[in-house]
Amino acid sequence: MEYIILYLLVGALAGLLAGLFGVGGGLVIVPVLVYLFTLQNFEPSVLVHMAIGTSLATIVITSLSSVFAHHKHGAVRWEIVRQLTPGIVVGALLGAVLADLMSANILRRFFAFFEWFVGIQLLLNLKSRAARSVPGVIGLFFAGKIIGAVSSIVGIGGGTLTVPFLVWCNVKMREAVATSSACGLPIALAGAIGFMAMGLQAETTVNNSFGHFYFPAFLGIIITSTVFAPLGAMLAHRLPAALLKRLFGLFLIGLGSYMFLV
């Protein structure tokens, strides 16, 4: 029972931070779940994979409300979403397969490096600049494949990759964020299915799980994250964003260091 309460708190924190900074909750959910699953004595060989698969499943639910909100404001570039999605789905499934081939230690370190990358980006306020136009169907397929694969491996909705890519392609920031939120749904859905399927082949199983998907954590996180994300978005307009982003960058670097050293 005490772990259900902790999962609710994880969801509240992830939702609040996602709404506040526009960075997917997976960057927080995965390392915290790794910590909690360790306390619950999950088998170390599947522990990290279970955290990532569960994170992706939560993003399926939370991204739905985000997509709907952005669509109401007419900010989603659906023609880009349609052309990115085939590559995203292929990449996300491929990412699940690649993650399954990695040992827990290698997967943790891959996540740690990615977390450091995002943390440094926020800390230094690094932003991509418009340098070209949106590529054609083939270009978007390969871009989607890379975004989907990396996002699936680390258990995120892909905003930290999709937004800079779209801005680089001369898409307005508001539209890039909205379009990225729509792309998060196929990433999370395909990635979660991939992790579930790969997990069914694992020799070790965990009660209340389906492949690399742990239902109690999923349930607790989605209950509170969907409530606290709008609160984070509201606070984003009232608090000093630049300072908070730098503090959040330091926080992510700390989480990455935990994942690297644990």
MIMIGU-742709 format. One record per residue (C-alpha): residue number from 1; residue in three letters; x, y, z. Coordinates in Angstrom, 2 decimals. Example, Ala and Ser with C-alpha at 12.3 -4.5 7.8 and 13.67 -1.06 7.14 Angstrom:
<filos>
<filo resi="1" resn="Ala" east="12.30" north="-4.50" up="7.80"/>
<filo resi="2" resn="Ser" east="13.67" north="-1.06" up="7.14"/>
</filos>
This chain:
<filos>
<filo resi="1" resn="Met" east="0.00" north="0.00" up="0.00"/>
<filo resi="2" resn="Glu" east="2.82" north="2.41" up="0.84"/>
<filo resi="3" resn="Tyr" east="4.18" north="2.01" up="-2.69"/>
<filo resi="4" resn="Ile" east="0.85" north="3.02" up="-4.24"/>
<filo resi="5" resn="Ile" east="1.08" north="6.28" up="-2.30"/>
<filo resi="6" resn="Leu" east="4.64" north="6.78" up="-3.60"/>
<filo resi="7" resn="Tyr" east="3.49" north="6.15" up="-7.18"/>
<filo resi="8" resn="Leu" east="0.81" north="8.81" up="-6.72"/>
<filo resi="9" resn="Leu" east="3.51" north="11.23" up="-5.53"/>
<filo resi="10" resn="Val" east="5.72" north="10.34" up="-8.52"/>
<filo resi="11" resn="Gly" east="2.84" north="11.12" up="-10.87"/>
<filo resi="12" resn="Ala" east="2.18" north="14.44" up="-9.15"/>
<filo resi="13" resn="Leu" east="5.85" north="15.44" up="-9.42"/>
<filo resi="14" resn="Ala" east="6.17" north="14.31" up="-13.04"/>
<filo resi="15" resn="Gly" east="2.94" north="16.05" up="-14.07"/>
<filo resi="16" resn="Leu" east="3.89" north="19.28" up="-12.29"/>
<filo resi="17" resn="Leu" east="7.37" north="19.39" up="-13.84"/>
<filo resi="18" resn="Ala" east="6.10" north="18.46" up="-17.31"/>
<filo resi="19" resn="Gly" east="3.55" north="21.27" up="-17.19"/>
<filo resi="20" resn="Leu" east="6.05" north="23.73" up="-15.72"/>
<filo resi="21" resn="Phe" east="8.96" north="23.12" up="-18.08"/>
<filo resi="22" resn="Gly" east="7.41" north="21.47" up="-21.12"/>
<filo resi="23" resn="Val" east="9.79" north="18.53" up="-20.67"/>
<filo resi="24" resn="Gly" east="8.29" north="15.06" up="-20.62"/>
<filo resi="25" resn="Gly" east="7.72" north="13.42" up="-17.26"/>
<filo resi="26" resn="Gly" east="9.62" north="10.32" up="-18.37"/>
<filo resi="27" resn="Leu" east="12.90" north="12.03" up="-17.50"/>
<filo resi="28" resn="Val" east="11.73" north="12.04" up="-13.87"/>
<filo resi="29" resn="Ile" east="9.54" north="8.93" up="-13.85"/>
<filo resi="30" resn="Val" east="12.21" north="6.47" up="-15.02"/>
<filo resi="31" resn="Pro" east="14.92" north="7.15" up="-12.39"/>
<filo resi="32" resn="Val" east="12.37" north="7.40" up="-9.57"/>
<filo resi="33" resn="Leu" east="10.78" north="4.09" up="-10.62"/>
<filo resi="34" resn="Val" east="14.23" north="2.51" up="-10.77"/>
<filo resi="35" resn="Tyr" east="14.72" north="3.60" up="-7.15"/>
<filo resi="36" resn="Leu" east="11.28" north="2.37" up="-6.03"/>
<filo resi="37" resn="Phe" east="11.55" north="-0.93" up="-7.90"/>
<filo resi="38" resn="Thr" east="14.92" north="-1.47" up="-6.21"/>
<filo resi="39" resn="Leu" east="13.26" north="-0.96" up="-2.81"/>
<filo resi="40" resn="Gln" east="10.65" north="-3.54" up="-3.84"/>
<filo resi="41" resn="Asn" east="13.41" north="-6.03" up="-4.66"/>
<filo resi="42" resn="Phe" east="12.55" north="-6.38" up="-8.34"/>
<filo resi="43" resn="Glu" east="14.95" north="-8.60" up="-10.26"/>
<filo resi="44" resn="Pro" east="17.88" north="-6.30" up="-11.28"/>
<filo resi="45" resn="Ser" east="17.99" north="-7.73" up="-14.82"/>
<filo resi="46" resn="Val" east="14.47" north="-6.42" up="-15.64"/>
<filo resi="47" resn="Leu" east="14.21" north="-3.50" up="-13.23"/>
<filo resi="48" resn="Val" east="15.35" north="-0.71" up="-15.60"/>
<filo resi="49" resn="His" east="13.42" north="-2.15" up="-18.57"/>
<filo resi="50" resn="Met" east="10.28" north="-2.28" up="-16.39"/>
<filo resi="51" resn="Ala" east="10.72" north="1.38" up="-15.38"/>
<filo resi="52" resn="Ile" east="11.08" north="2.50" up="-19.02"/>
<filo resi="53" resn="Gly" east="8.19" north="0.39" up="-20.31"/>
<filo resi="54" resn="Thr" east="5.91" north="1.66" up="-17.54"/>
<filo resi="55" resn="Ser" east="6.97" north="5.26" up="-18.19"/>
<filo resi="56" resn="Leu" east="6.05" north="4.94" up="-21.87"/>
<filo resi="57" resn="Ala" east="2.63" north="3.52" up="-20.95"/>
<filo resi="58" resn="Thr" east="1.89" north="6.52" up="-18.71"/>
<filo resi="59" resn="Ile" east="2.81" north="8.90" up="-21.53"/>
<filo resi="60" resn="Val" east="0.13" north="7.29" up="-23.75"/>
<filo resi="61" resn="Ile" east="-2.51" north="8.56" up="-21.32"/>
<filo resi="62" resn="Thr" east="-1.01" north="11.95" up="-20.45"/>
<filo resi="63" resn="Ser" east="-0.27" north="12.83" up="-24.08"/>
<filo resi="64" resn="Leu" east="-3.94" north="12.48" up="-25.04"/>
<filo resi="65" resn="Ser" east="-5.01" north="15.46" up="-22.94"/>
<filo resi="66" resn="Ser" east="-2.01" north="17.47" up="-24.14"/>
<filo resi="67" resn="Val" east="-2.76" north="16.79" up="-27.81"/>
<filo resi="68" resn="Phe" east="-6.42" north="17.73" up="-27.34"/>
<filo resi="69" resn="Ala" east="-5.50" north="21.04" up="-25.66"/>
<filo resi="70" resn="His" east="-3.03" north="22.00" up="-28.41"/>
<filo resi="71" resn="His" east="-5.44" north="20.94" up="-31.16"/>
<filo resi="72" resn="Lys" east="-8.15" north="23.21" up="-29.73"/>
<filo resi="73" resn="His" east="-5.78" north="26.13" up="-30.21"/>
<filo resi="74" resn="Gly" east="-5.08" north="25.07" up="-33.79"/>
<filo resi="75" resn="Ala" east="-1.34" north="24.81" up="-33.19"/>
<filo resi="76" resn="Val" east="-0.70" north="21.20" up="-34.27"/>
<filo resi="77" resn="Arg" east="0.87" north="20.81" up="-37.73"/>
<filo resi="78" resn="Trp" east="-0.97" north="17.58" up="-38.55"/>
<filo resi="79" resn="Glu" east="0.66" north="17.23" up="-41.98"/>
<filo resi="80" resn="Ile" east="4.04" north="16.96" up="-40.23"/>
<filo resi="81" resn="Val" east="2.64" north="14.54" up="-37.64"/>
<filo resi="82" resn="Arg" east="1.30" north="12.28" up="-40.41"/>
<filo resi="83" resn="Gln" east="4.66" north="12.19" up="-42.19"/>
<filo resi="84" resn="Leu" east="6.71" north="11.70" up="-39.02"/>
<filo resi="85" resn="Thr" east="4.49" north="8.98" up="-37.54"/>
<filo resi="86" resn="Pro" east="5.51" north="6.00" up="-39.77"/>
<filo resi="87" resn="Gly" east="9.18" north="6.56" up="-38.93"/>
<filo resi="88" resn="Ile" east="8.34" north="7.19" up="-35.28"/>
<filo resi="89" resn="Val" east="6.45" north="3.88" up="-34.98"/>
<filo resi="90" resn="Val" east="9.23" north="1.91" up="-36.68"/>
<filo resi="91" resn="Gly" east="11.86" north="3.66" up="-34.57"/>
<filo resi="92" resn="Ala" east="9.98" north="3.19" up="-31.28"/>
<filo resi="93" resn="Leu" east="9.53" north="-0.54" up="-31.91"/>
<filo resi="94" resn="Leu" east="13.18" north="-0.79" up="-32.92"/>
<filo resi="95" resn="Gly" east="14.13" north="1.08" up="-29.74"/>
<filo resi="96" resn="Ala" east="12.27" north="-1.48" up="-27.62"/>
<filo resi="97" resn="Val" east="14.13" north="-4.30" up="-29.37"/>
<filo resi="98" resn="Leu" east="17.49" north="-2.56" up="-28.92"/>
<filo resi="99" resn="Ala" east="16.73" north="-1.90" up="-25.24"/>
<filo resi="100" resn="Asp" east="15.89" north="-5.58" up="-24.77"/>
<filo resi="101" resn="Leu" east="19.30" north="-6.48" up="-26.17"/>
<filo resi="102" resn="Met" east="21.02" north="-4.18" up="-23.67"/>
<filo resi="103" resn="Ser" east="21.90" north="-5.30" up="-20.17"/>
<filo resi="104" resn="Ala" east="20.36" north="-3.32" up="-17.31"/>
<filo resi="105" resn="Asn" east="23.72" north="-1.62" up="-16.65"/>
<filo resi="106" resn="Ile" east="24.18" north="-0.48" up="-20.26"/>
<filo resi="107" resn="Leu" east="20.57" north="0.74" up="-20.45"/>
<filo resi="108" resn="Arg" east="20.99" north="2.72" up="-17.22"/>
<filo resi="109" resn="Arg" east="24.11" north="4.40" up="-18.52"/>
<filo resi="110" resn="Phe" east="22.48" north="5.21" up="-21.86"/>
<filo resi="111" resn="Phe" east="19.65" north="6.88" up="-19.93"/>
<filo resi="112" resn="Ala" east="22.16" north="8.72" up="-17.72"/>
<filo resi="113" resn="Phe" east="24.00" north="10.19" up="-20.72"/>
<filo resi="114" resn="Phe" east="20.71" north="11.31" up="-22.27"/>
<filo resi="115" resn="Glu" east="19.59" north="12.88" up="-18.98"/>
<filo resi="116" resn="Trp" east="22.90" north="14.76" up="-18.72"/>
<filo resi="117" resn="Phe" east="22.45" north="15.95" up="-22.30"/>
<filo resi="118" resn="Val" east="18.99" north="17.39" up="-21.57"/>
<filo resi="119" resn="Gly" east="20.09" north="18.80" up="-18.21"/>
<filo resi="120" resn="Ile" east="23.05" north="20.66" up="-19.74"/>
<filo resi="121" resn="Gln" east="20.77" north="21.95" up="-22.50"/>
<filo resi="122" resn="Leu" east="18.42" north="23.47" up="-19.92"/>
<filo resi="123" resn="Leu" east="21.23" north="24.70" up="-17.67"/>
<filo resi="124" resn="Leu" east="22.94" north="26.59" up="-20.49"/>
<filo resi="125" resn="Asn" east="19.64" north="27.53" up="-22.19"/>
<filo resi="126" resn="Leu" east="20.83" north="26.04" up="-25.48"/>
<filo resi="127" resn="Lys" east="18.30" north="26.31" up="-28.30"/>
<filo resi="128" resn="Ser" east="18.28" north="25.23" up="-31.90"/>
<filo resi="129" resn="Arg" east="17.94" north="27.89" up="-34.58"/>
<filo resi="130" resn="Ala" east="16.00" north="27.78" up="-37.81"/>
<filo resi="131" resn="Ala" east="18.39" north="26.70" up="-40.53"/>
<filo resi="132" resn="Arg" east="16.36" north="24.86" up="-43.16"/>
<filo resi="133" resn="Ser" east="12.85" north="23.99" up="-44.30"/>
<filo resi="134" resn="Val" east="10.84" north="20.92" up="-43.32"/>
<filo resi="135" resn="Pro" east="12.21" north="17.93" up="-45.28"/>
<filo resi="136" resn="Gly" east="10.11" north="15.73" up="-47.54"/>
<filo resi="137" resn="Val" east="8.44" north="12.42" up="-46.76"/>
<filo resi="138" resn="Ile" east="11.66" north="10.39" up="-46.82"/>
<filo resi="139" resn="Gly" east="13.54" north="12.91" up="-44.68"/>
<filo resi="140" resn="Leu" east="10.75" north="13.02" up="-42.10"/>
<filo resi="141" resn="Phe" east="10.58" north="9.21" up="-42.05"/>
<filo resi="142" resn="Phe" east="14.24" north="8.92" up="-41.11"/>
<filo resi="143" resn="Ala" east="13.99" north="11.80" up="-38.63"/>
<filo resi="144" resn="Gly" east="10.98" north="10.12" up="-37.04"/>
<filo resi="145" resn="Lys" east="12.84" north="6.82" up="-36.89"/>
<filo resi="146" resn="Ile" east="15.73" north="8.36" up="-34.93"/>
<filo resi="147" resn="Ile" east="13.41" north="10.33" up="-32.63"/>
<filo resi="148" resn="Gly" east="11.23" north="7.27" up="-32.01"/>
<filo resi="149" resn="Ala" east="14.16" north="4.92" up="-31.33"/>
<filo resi="150" resn="Val" east="15.98" north="7.17" up="-28.85"/>
<filo resi="151" resn="Ser" east="12.75" north="8.21" up="-27.10"/>
<filo resi="152" resn="Ser" east="11.64" north="4.61" up="-26.73"/>
<filo resi="153" resn="Ile" east="14.99" north="3.50" up="-25.29"/>
<filo resi="154" resn="Val" east="14.86" north="6.17" up="-22.57"/>
<filo resi="155" resn="Gly" east="11.09" north="6.06" up="-21.95"/>
<filo resi="156" resn="Ile" east="10.06" north="9.59" up="-22.95"/>
<filo resi="157" resn="Gly" east="7.53" north="11.18" up="-25.30"/>
<filo resi="158" resn="Gly" east="10.23" north="12.65" up="-27.49"/>
<filo resi="159" resn="Gly" east="9.65" north="16.37" up="-26.93"/>
<filo resi="160" resn="Thr" east="13.31" north="16.99" up="-26.07"/>
<filo resi="161" resn="Leu" east="14.21" north="15.75" up="-29.56"/>
<filo resi="162" resn="Thr" east="11.17" north="16.64" up="-31.67"/>
<filo resi="163" resn="Val" east="10.89" north="20.30" up="-30.64"/>
<filo resi="164" resn="Pro" east="14.54" north="21.22" up="-31.47"/>
<filo resi="165" resn="Phe" east="14.28" north="19.32" up="-34.76"/>
<filo resi="166" resn="Leu" east="11.11" north="21.17" up="-35.81"/>
<filo resi="167" resn="Val" east="12.50" north="24.55" up="-34.75"/>
<filo resi="168" resn="Trp" east="15.63" north="23.77" up="-36.79"/>
<filo resi="169" resn="Cys" east="13.25" north="23.10" up="-39.70"/>
<filo resi="170" resn="Asn" east="11.81" north="26.62" up="-39.37"/>
<filo resi="171" resn="Val" east="8.60" north="25.63" up="-37.57"/>
<filo resi="172" resn="Lys" east="7.40" north="28.27" up="-35.10"/>
<filo resi="173" resn="Met" east="8.07" north="27.38" up="-31.46"/>
<filo resi="174" resn="Arg" east="4.38" north="27.30" up="-30.51"/>
<filo resi="175" resn="Glu" east="3.61" north="24.96" up="-33.40"/>
<filo resi="176" resn="Ala" east="6.74" north="22.87" up="-32.73"/>
<filo resi="177" resn="Val" east="5.67" north="22.24" up="-29.12"/>
<filo resi="178" resn="Ala" east="2.10" north="21.40" up="-30.14"/>
<filo resi="179" resn="Thr" east="3.20" north="19.14" up="-33.00"/>
<filo resi="180" resn="Ser" east="5.72" north="17.43" up="-30.72"/>
<filo resi="181" resn="Ser" east="2.95" north="16.65" up="-28.22"/>
<filo resi="182" resn="Ala" east="0.98" north="14.92" up="-30.98"/>
<filo resi="183" resn="Cys" east="4.07" north="12.92" up="-31.98"/>
<filo resi="184" resn="Gly" east="4.46" north="11.78" up="-28.37"/>
<filo resi="185" resn="Leu" east="1.39" north="9.55" up="-28.65"/>
<filo resi="186" resn="Pro" east="2.69" north="7.17" up="-31.38"/>
<filo resi="187" resn="Ile" east="6.13" north="7.14" up="-29.70"/>
<filo resi="188" resn="Ala" east="4.67" north="6.13" up="-26.35"/>
<filo resi="189" resn="Leu" east="2.13" north="3.70" up="-27.79"/>
<filo resi="190" resn="Ala" east="4.55" north="1.84" up="-30.07"/>
<filo resi="191" resn="Gly" east="7.31" north="1.92" up="-27.44"/>
<filo resi="192" resn="Ala" east="5.06" north="0.61" up="-24.67"/>
<filo resi="193" resn="Ile" east="3.78" north="-2.21" up="-26.88"/>
<filo resi="194" resn="Gly" east="7.35" north="-3.06" up="-27.83"/>
<filo resi="195" resn="Phe" east="8.51" north="-3.20" up="-24.21"/>
<filo resi="196" resn="Met" east="5.50" north="-5.32" up="-23.25"/>
<filo resi="197" resn="Ala" east="6.22" north="-7.76" up="-26.08"/>
<filo resi="198" resn="Met" east="9.94" north="-7.96" up="-25.34"/>
<filo resi="199" resn="Gly" east="9.23" north="-8.41" up="-21.62"/>
<filo resi="200" resn="Leu" east="7.02" north="-11.41" up="-22.24"/>
<filo resi="201" resn="Gln" east="10.14" north="-13.25" up="-23.40"/>
<filo resi="202" resn="Ala" east="12.05" north="-12.48" up="-20.19"/>
<filo resi="203" resn="Glu" east="12.83" north="-15.37" up="-17.88"/>
<filo resi="204" resn="Thr" east="11.98" north="-13.27" up="-14.80"/>
<filo resi="205" resn="Thr" east="8.44" north="-12.03" up="-14.18"/>
<filo resi="206" resn="Val" east="7.02" north="-9.60" up="-11.62"/>
<filo resi="207" resn="Asn" east="3.57" north="-9.88" up="-10.05"/>
<filo resi="208" resn="Asn" east="0.98" north="-7.46" up="-11.51"/>
<filo resi="209" resn="Ser" east="3.10" north="-6.92" up="-14.61"/>
<filo resi="210" resn="Phe" east="2.64" north="-7.62" up="-18.30"/>
<filo resi="211" resn="Gly" east="6.00" north="-7.88" up="-20.00"/>
<filo resi="212" resn="His" east="8.00" north="-4.78" up="-19.07"/>
<filo resi="213" resn="Phe" east="4.89" north="-2.97" up="-17.81"/>
<filo resi="214" resn="Tyr" east="4.03" north="-2.70" up="-14.11"/>
<filo resi="215" resn="Phe" east="0.35" north="-1.93" up="-13.61"/>
<filo resi="216" resn="Pro" east="0.31" north="-0.52" up="-10.01"/>
<filo resi="217" resn="Ala" east="2.95" north="2.09" up="-10.86"/>
<filo resi="218" resn="Phe" east="1.15" north="2.97" up="-14.11"/>
<filo resi="219" resn="Leu" east="-2.16" north="3.45" up="-12.31"/>
<filo resi="220" resn="Gly" east="-0.77" north="5.60" up="-9.51"/>
<filo resi="221" resn="Ile" east="1.20" north="7.83" up="-11.87"/>
<filo resi="222" resn="Ile" east="-1.59" north="8.54" up="-14.37"/>
<filo resi="223" resn="Ile" east="-4.09" north="9.40" up="-11.61"/>
<filo resi="224" resn="Thr" east="-2.03" north="12.30" up="-10.30"/>
<filo resi="225" resn="Ser" east="0.04" north="13.37" up="-13.33"/>
<filo resi="226" resn="Thr" east="-3.06" north="14.30" up="-15.33"/>
<filo resi="227" resn="Val" east="-4.24" north="16.47" up="-12.40"/>
<filo resi="228" resn="Phe" east="-0.93" north="18.22" up="-11.72"/>
<filo resi="229" resn="Ala" east="0.18" north="18.89" up="-15.34"/>
<filo resi="230" resn="Pro" east="-2.34" north="21.76" up="-15.79"/>
<filo resi="231" resn="Leu" east="-1.21" north="23.20" up="-12.45"/>
<filo resi="232" resn="Gly" east="2.40" north="23.17" up="-13.66"/>
<filo resi="233" resn="Ala" east="1.37" north="24.91" up="-16.88"/>
<filo resi="234" resn="Met" east="-0.41" north="27.60" up="-14.87"/>
<filo resi="235" resn="Leu" east="2.61" north="28.15" up="-12.60"/>
<filo resi="236" resn="Ala" east="4.86" north="28.43" up="-15.66"/>
<filo resi="237" resn="His" east="3.26" north="31.80" up="-16.41"/>
<filo resi="238" resn="Arg" east="3.77" north="33.11" up="-12.88"/>
<filo resi="239" resn="Leu" east="7.27" north="31.96" up="-11.89"/>
<filo resi="240" resn="Pro" east="10.74" north="33.04" up="-13.19"/>
<filo resi="241" resn="Ala" east="11.04" north="30.54" up="-16.04"/>
<filo resi="242" resn="Ala" east="14.74" north="31.08" up="-16.84"/>
<filo resi="243" resn="Leu" east="15.89" north="30.44" up="-13.26"/>
<filo resi="244" resn="Leu" east="13.57" north="27.45" up="-12.84"/>
<filo resi="245" resn="Lys" east="14.79" north="25.85" up="-16.07"/>
<filo resi="246" resn="Arg" east="18.38" north="26.09" up="-14.88"/>
<filo resi="247" resn="Leu" east="17.46" north="24.56" up="-11.53"/>
<filo resi="248" resn="Phe" east="15.57" north="21.81" up="-13.32"/>
<filo resi="249" resn="Gly" east="18.63" north="21.25" up="-15.50"/>
<filo resi="250" resn="Leu" east="20.72" north="20.71" up="-12.37"/>
<filo resi="251" resn="Phe" east="18.03" north="18.36" up="-11.06"/>
<filo resi="252" resn="Leu" east="18.17" north="16.27" up="-14.25"/>
<filo resi="253" resn="Ile" east="21.96" north="16.13" up="-14.10"/>
<filo resi="254" resn="Gly" east="21.59" north="14.82" up="-10.55"/>
<filo resi="255" resn="Leu" east="19.08" north="12.17" up="-11.65"/>
<filo resi="256" resn="Gly" east="21.37" north="11.17" up="-14.50"/>
<filo resi="257" resn="Ser" east="24.26" north="10.82" up="-12.07"/>
<filo resi="258" resn="Tyr" east="22.12" north="8.57" up="-9.87"/>
<filo resi="259" resn="Met" east="21.26" north="6.37" up="-12.86"/>
<filo resi="260" resn="Phe" east="24.93" north="6.17" up="-13.83"/>
<filo resi="261" resn="Leu" east="26.20" north="5.28" up="-10.37"/>
<filo resi="262" resn="Val" east="23.40" north="3.13" up="-8.92"/>
</filos>
